[in-house]
């Protein structure tokens, strides 16, 4: 066999292994749930005034708080008192859901 004919199966095997590894990582990487506005830092959601940014932990994850994660879904309104939200910097959301305050 020539060198080129034995190299093709080896390249395919490496490509197959790489694709399998990428698929495995994609399956075990958890998807984020929507983030809920939480300026009172309750961990589950609250209402009121605050700053929306990627570095201030004004967003509840259900188990704690985090800064905004661009591309996530935002839920605003937890049955409390409305307040002004000031956006700092550039943020993006996949969707905005407004619940009653």
C-alpha positions as CSV (number, residue, x, y, z in Angstrom):
1,X,0.0,0.0,0.0
2,X,1.1,3.5,-0.7
3,X,1.6,6.0,2.1
4,X,-1.3,8.1,0.9
5,X,-3.7,5.2,1.0
6,X,-2.9,4.4,4.6
7,X,-3.0,8.0,5.7
8,X,-6.6,8.6,4.7
9,X,-8.1,6.0,7.2
10,X,-5.9,7.4,10.0
11,X,-7.2,10.9,9.3
12,X,-10.8,9.7,9.3
13,X,-10.2,7.9,12.6
14,X,-8.8,11.0,14.2
15,X,-11.7,13.1,12.8
16,X,-14.2,10.6,14.1
17,X,-12.6,10.7,17.5
18,X,-12.6,14.5,17.5
19,X,-16.3,14.6,16.5
20,X,-17.2,12.1,19.3
21,X,-15.3,14.2,21.9
22,X,-17.1,17.4,20.8
23,X,-20.5,15.7,20.8
24,X,-19.8,14.4,24.4
25,X,-18.8,17.8,25.7
26,X,-22.0,19.3,24.1
27,X,-24.1,16.7,25.8
28,X,-22.6,17.2,29.3
29,X,-22.5,21.0,29.2
30,X,-25.5,22.2,31.1
31,X,-27.8,24.7,29.5
32,X,-28.5,27.8,31.5
33,X,-32.0,28.5,32.8
34,X,-33.5,32.0,32.5
35,X,-32.1,34.5,34.8
36,X,-34.5,36.4,37.1
37,X,-34.0,40.1,38.1
38,X,-32.9,40.1,41.7
39,X,-31.5,43.4,43.0
40,X,-32.2,42.4,46.6
41,X,-29.9,39.4,46.1
42,X,-32.4,36.8,47.4
43,X,-31.2,34.1,44.9
44,X,-34.7,33.5,43.6
45,X,-35.8,36.9,42.3
46,X,-37.0,40.3,43.6
47,X,-38.1,43.6,42.2
48,X,-36.9,47.2,42.5
49,X,-34.3,49.5,41.2
50,X,-30.9,48.3,40.2
51,X,-28.1,48.0,37.7
52,X,-28.2,45.5,34.8
53,X,-24.6,44.6,34.0
54,X,-22.3,41.6,33.4
55,X,-20.4,42.3,36.6
56,X,-23.0,43.2,39.2
57,X,-24.8,40.1,40.6
58,X,-28.4,41.4,40.1
59,X,-29.6,38.2,38.5
60,X,-30.9,35.1,40.4
61,X,-30.0,31.6,39.1
62,X,-32.3,29.8,41.6
63,X,-29.3,28.8,43.8
64,X,-27.5,32.2,44.0
65,X,-26.8,35.3,42.1
66,X,-24.6,36.2,39.1
67,X,-23.8,39.1,36.8
68,X,-25.8,39.1,33.6
69,X,-24.7,36.4,31.1
70,X,-25.2,37.7,27.6
71,X,-27.5,35.7,25.5
72,X,-29.6,34.3,28.4
73,X,-33.4,34.8,28.8
74,X,-34.4,37.5,31.3
75,X,-37.4,37.4,33.6
76,X,-38.4,40.7,35.2
77,X,-41.1,40.9,37.9
78,X,-41.5,38.9,41.0
79,X,-44.6,40.3,42.6
80,X,-42.9,43.2,44.4
81,X,-42.4,46.9,43.9
82,X,-41.4,48.1,40.4
83,X,-38.2,50.1,40.0
84,X,-36.0,51.7,37.4
85,X,-33.4,49.4,35.9
86,X,-30.3,51.1,34.5
87,X,-28.3,49.2,31.9
88,X,-24.5,49.5,32.2
89,X,-22.5,48.7,29.1
90,X,-23.7,46.4,26.3
91,X,-26.0,43.5,27.3
92,X,-28.0,41.1,25.1
93,X,-30.8,38.7,25.9
94,X,-32.4,35.9,24.0
95,X,-35.8,37.0,25.4
96,X,-37.4,39.3,27.9
97,X,-40.4,38.1,30.1
98,X,-42.3,40.7,32.1
99,X,-44.1,39.2,35.1
100,X,-46.5,41.2,37.3
101,X,-44.9,43.4,40.0
